[in-house]
Amino acid sequence: MQRPDLSKRGKPKAAKPQRVQSVAPTISNAKPARHQYTEGSGPAKLPAGEGMRLQKVLAQAGVASRRAAEELIEQGRVEVDGRIVVEQGLRVDPENAVVRVDGIRVVVKKDLVHIALNKPRGWQSTMSDDLGRPCVGDIVSERVSAGQRLFHVGRLDADTEGLLLLTNDGDLAHRLMHPSFEVSKTYLATVSGVVDRNLGKTLKAGVELEDGPAKVDSFALLDVNQGKSLVKVVLHEGRKHIVRRLLEAVGHPVVRLVRTDIGPVTLGEQRPGTLRVIGPGEVGALYKAVGL
């Protein structure tokens, strides 16, 4: 059968599509959230008078003022239970709703506490000590007496100082301590001896320890002074004394060790023995790091 010459006759006209009644969109695409979650069926409709208005939830969480929160909602940057919300005045359950702004989860439960402590050297990473030694519990004793149930996320040995997280957020703490989530931790270590600049390659490749191989994510030599070296170590391993054992295994015993970062939370200029309430942005970043 001879095919028609389309170059002269033009392409056959497509069938005219059937008109479908348009439906007003429920999601604004003007400025969408960075991560649009699609799981779930969206926020549950609460009976009138129950729950809390979304803009008030955001304001109480420290994200923005109520007026600014309304603008975030209008711009399509707020998600509730997996769906972007542009409706003003939506009432949500603060105890159970999962709220995100620009893809970062917002802490909406009033009773959750997240604290950064700069643990001093010589102090125990425990809430109490039978031998009467100074411990983390001594620093937060007033909060505990006031009814806050706090526990430390992981430990630092007595000779190691620096960042330790305290919280009553069990889900977050569990994931931060679980090795499968690979939350990085950063340390500054003063070690004996002059470190060779190629040592980082060895540590990144892995070193065999008595309980199996271990390696770092990154390593940097920062300074050498009077036969000692200052190095920066980043790793996500959580085994006991892992930084000390790694550096000793390569011939550089640790003289002083300070943890400066846990994921997105940093020690900064915080003085030893002091507490700092972690800001909403940092807590949201921690949630994101562990997939909450």
Secondary structure in CASP SS format (residue, H / E / C, confidence):
PFRMAT SS
TARGET T0000
AUTHOR 0000-0000-0000
METHOD secondary structure of the structure
MODEL  1
M C 1.00
Q C 1.00
R C 1.00
P C 1.00
D C 1.00
L H 1.00
S H 1.00
K H 1.00
R H 1.00
G C 1.00
K C 1.00
P C 1.00
K C 1.00
A C 1.00
A C 1.00
K C 1.00
P C 1.00
Q C 1.00
R C 1.00
V C 1.00
Q C 1.00
S C 1.00
V C 1.00
A C 1.00
P C 1.00
T C 1.00
I C 1.00
S C 1.00
N C 1.00
A C 1.00
K C 1.00
P C 1.00
A C 1.00
R C 1.00
H C 1.00
Q C 1.00
Y C 1.00
T C 1.00
E C 1.00
G C 1.00
S C 1.00
G C 1.00
P C 1.00
A C 1.00
K C 1.00
L C 1.00
P C 1.00
A C 1.00
G C 1.00
E C 1.00
G C 1.00
M E 1.00
R E 1.00
L H 1.00
Q H 1.00
K H 1.00
V H 1.00
L H 1.00
A H 1.00
Q H 1.00
A C 1.00
G C 1.00
V C 1.00
A C 1.00
S C 1.00
R H 1.00
R H 1.00
A H 1.00
A H 1.00
E H 1.00
E H 1.00
L H 1.00
I H 1.00
E H 1.00
Q C 1.00
G C 1.00
R C 1.00
V E 1.00
E E 1.00
V E 1.00
D C 1.00
G C 1.00
R E 1.00
I E 1.00
V C 1.00
V C 1.00
E C 1.00
Q C 1.00
G C 1.00
L C 1.00
R E 1.00
V E 1.00
D C 1.00
P C 1.00
E C 1.00
N C 1.00
A C 1.00
V C 1.00
V E 1.00
R E 1.00
V E 1.00
D C 1.00
G C 1.00
I E 1.00
R E 1.00
V E 1.00
V C 1.00
V C 1.00
K C 1.00
K C 1.00
D C 1.00
L C 1.00
V C 1.00
H E 1.00
I E 1.00
A E 1.00
L E 1.00
N E 1.00
K E 1.00
P C 1.00
R C 1.00
G C 1.00
W C 1.00
Q E 1.00
S C 1.00
T C 1.00
M C 1.00
S C 1.00
D C 1.00
D C 1.00
L C 1.00
G C 1.00
R C 1.00
P C 1.00
C E 1.00
V H 1.00
G H 1.00
D H 1.00
I H 1.00
V C 1.00
S H 1.00
E H 1.00
R H 1.00
V H 1.00
S H 1.00
A C 1.00
G C 1.00
Q C 1.00
R C 1.00
L C 1.00
F E 1.00
H E 1.00
V E 1.00
G C 1.00
R C 1.00
L C 1.00
D C 1.00
A C 1.00
D C 1.00
T E 1.00
E E 1.00
G E 1.00
L E 1.00
L E 1.00
L E 1.00
L E 1.00
T E 1.00
N C 1.00
D C 1.00
G H 1.00
D H 1.00
L H 1.00
A H 1.00
H H 1.00
R H 1.00
L H 1.00
M H 1.00
H C 1.00
P H 1.00
S H 1.00
F H 1.00
E C 1.00
V C 1.00
S C 1.00
K E 1.00
T E 1.00
Y E 1.00
L E 1.00
A E 1.00
T E 1.00
V E 1.00
S E 1.00
G C 1.00
V C 1.00
V C 1.00
D C 1.00
R C 1.00
N C 1.00
L H 1.00
G H 1.00
K H 1.00
T H 1.00
L H 1.00
K H 1.00
A H 1.00
G C 1.00
V E 1.00
E E 1.00
L E 1.00
E C 1.00
D C 1.00
G E 1.00
P E 1.00
A E 1.00
K C 1.00
V C 1.00
D C 1.00
S E 1.00
F E 1.00
A E 1.00
L E 1.00
L E 1.00
D E 1.00
V E 1.00
N E 1.00
Q C 1.00
G C 1.00
K E 1.00
S E 1.00
L E 1.00
V E 1.00
K E 1.00
V E 1.00
V E 1.00
L E 1.00
H C 1.00
E C 1.00
G C 1.00
R C 1.00
K C 1.00
H C 1.00
I H 1.00
V H 1.00
R H 1.00
R H 1.00
L H 1.00
L H 1.00
E H 1.00
A H 1.00
V C 1.00
G C 1.00
H C 1.00
P C 1.00
V E 1.00
V E 1.00
R E 1.00
L E 1.00
V E 1.00
R E 1.00
T E 1.00
D E 1.00
I E 1.00
G C 1.00
P C 1.00
V E 1.00
T E 1.00
L C 1.00
G C 1.00
E C 1.00
Q C 1.00
R C 1.00
P C 1.00
G C 1.00
T C 1.00
L E 1.00
R E 1.00
V E 1.00
I C 1.00
G C 1.00
P H 1.00
G H 1.00
E H 1.00
V H 1.00
G H 1.00
A H 1.00
L H 1.00
Y H 1.00
K H 1.00
A H 1.00
V C 1.00
G C 1.00
L C 1.00
END
